[in-house]
Amino acid sequence: RTRPNTISLRSPHWDRMSKDLRPVYTAPTEAAAKERFVEFSGKWGQQYPAIVRLWENAWSEFVPFLDYGGCCRIARGFGVRVC
């Protein structure tokens, strides 16, 4: 389940955007997450550059969450909660 935490995105695109972001924060490795993020950025970066910058600026803080594998991950501050 995903939900916005820190970004108030009042957009009809939120459902599609969160679906496209899910492969980033559920990736098995940092390299896979980076690949998915590049895809996400290519699709949404021009329309929502602040969201892309948020992830780029916090990438080093996000990466340790990937070590938790498929168990419950809470990425507070990155706009998502995964359980």
NORURCOR-V46071 format. One record per backbone hydrogen bond with DSSP energy under -1.0 kcal/mol. CO is the residue of the C=O (numbers start at 1). NH is the residue of the N-H. If there is no record, write none. Layout:
co->CO nh->NH
co->CO nh->NH
//
This chain:
co->7 nh->9
co->9 nh->11
co->11 nh->14
co->13 nh->17
co->14 nh->18
co->15 nh->19
co->16 nh->20
co->17 nh->21
co->18 nh->22
co->21 nh->24
co->21 nh->25
co->22 nh->26
co->29 nh->33
co->30 nh->34
co->31 nh->35
co->32 nh->36
co->33 nh->37
co->34 nh->38
co->35 nh->39
co->36 nh->40
co->37 nh->41
co->38 nh->42
co->39 nh->43
co->40 nh->44
co->41 nh->45
co->44 nh->48
co->48 nh->52
co->49 nh->53
co->50 nh->54
co->51 nh->55
co->52 nh->56
co->53 nh->57
co->54 nh->58
co->58 nh->62
co->59 nh->63
co->62 nh->65
co->63 nh->66
co->64 nh->67
co->65 nh->68
co->66 nh->69
co->68 nh->71
co->73 nh->82
co->75 nh->78
co->82 nh->73
//
